[in-house]
Amino acid sequence: MRGRVVAAAVLPIGLAVVVAAAVGAVGLASGRVARSGTVDRAVADPSPSGVATSTSAPPTSGASPTAKPSATARPAGCAFPVSGGVCPGLPPLAAPAGKRWKLSFSEEFSGSSYDRSKLTPCFDWNTGACTSTFNNGREHYQPSQVVVSNGTAKLIAAPLSPPFASSACQGGSCTYKAGLLSTARARASDGSRYLYSFTYGYVESRFKFPATQGFFTAFWMLPTDPTYSYRSEIDILELLGDDPSTMFMTYHYNDRSQSFAVNRGKFNNGACPVENYSTGFVRMGVDWQADHIAWYIDGKKCAQFTDAAHIESGPMQLILHMMVDNDWQRRWNVGLQDPTLVRQLEVDYIRVYQTAPA
């Protein structure tokens, strides 16, 4: 993400993320169909407002629901044991010689809530009130804005009234509530461990994002650093809602003072097609290894960074969320035009694959 605030300190770093300390995230409905051998879900048409509707109760604050199927033995035709009632497919690239892929993290959103032992609706510096915007946007993350139903999680951004006071938001006032999911510490102030961290692997999420000006989809990774002095960042996707064809993919390194960008401006996705990716679900992935970082859209390799001396070698965390009207969008004159809009990011799954001896 671009230009960052870390806790209370501002880091004006070229193509980097504004991370601001404050407050929260958890939102609505759809449907899925699992195909043989891999996971791919078809989604019901959204309501006219752009947000699917649900009659299910909002998620509660307990552990993952008992209705969520546990992993079972590997059925015929499945590359991995069933996870959440789903047969996960293989990554789009072969494992190195003498290695095989193992599924080390999987949230399939198959129950009535997400697994709180794996994901939190807040960012890394949550001390109890959750967290607010990145990049001086409008949103305050709230657990209520992540709703799981019919096999997907809905991260919903909606107007917030009354606004939430936070120095992180534009003018000190957050006028939107939004959803976020991360593998950060559930609470930074009580000695909690990161819910999930990993070093090297293939990361993929399948989701449907809103193509609406002023809304911003972000799927990215940061080091697990409780001092918040993040030295690197892997942006799997940054998507400005006015342009659903340019999928920004970037690696920030050397204390995030340098960047490798897959894209050369707008309407360029490296070796991947430039097309409207908002018409259905899209798979965004990154292969992070000791000698390369490679980005994938729908299984196609877009580009890779190969300067091994500058590749992050420590554990990282995952973040997936929607922003509203952030600095980048306003700089490009594609900020929010209608402050009454409600939009959602619908997430099918989040997975991490790592290698193991064959």
Number of C-alpha atoms within 10 A of each C-alpha: 26 20 20 22 22 18 16 13 13 13 17 15 18 15 19 27 22 25 27 26 23 26 25 27 30 29 30 26 24 22 15 16 13 15 14 13 17 16 18 20 19 14 20 12 11 12 10 7 11 15 23 20 14 15 8 13 12 19 20 14 9 10 12 18 16 10 11 18 14 12 14 14 10 13 12 9 11 17 17 22 18 17 22 20 18 26 25 25 17 18 20 16 13 10 16 12 8 9 13 14 22 19 21 14 17 18 20 25 27 25 21 23 27 28 19 16 14 20 21 27 30 33 32 26 25 22 18 15 16 23 26 34 31 29 26 26 30 33 35 34 34 26 25 19 27 29 26 29 25 20 26 30 33 29 32 28 31 20 18 17 10 10 16 19 17 21 17 28 24 19 12 14 18 27 22 30 29 34 31 31 26 25 26 31 26 27 20 17 11 10 10 11 15 23 17 19 19 17 15 21 20 24 23 26 22 22 21 20 26 24 22 20 20 23 28 25 21 21 23 23 22 23 23 23 16 15 9 17 15 17 15 25 24 27 24 29 23 19 22 29 25 18 18 20 20 23 28 23 27 25 26 27 19 14 13 22 15 16 18 14 19 22 19 10 10 12 16 17 24 19 15 19 16 15 15 13 21 17 12 11 20 18 19 22 27 27 23 22 18 16 14 16 23 20 30 26 23 15 17 16 18 18 19 20 18 14 11 13 9 16 21 26 16 14 15 24 22 25 22 23 25 27 29 31 25 26 19 20 21 13 9 9 11 19 23 20 11 9 15 11 16 18 23 29 29 27 24 29 22 20 18 23 21 22 17 13 10 11
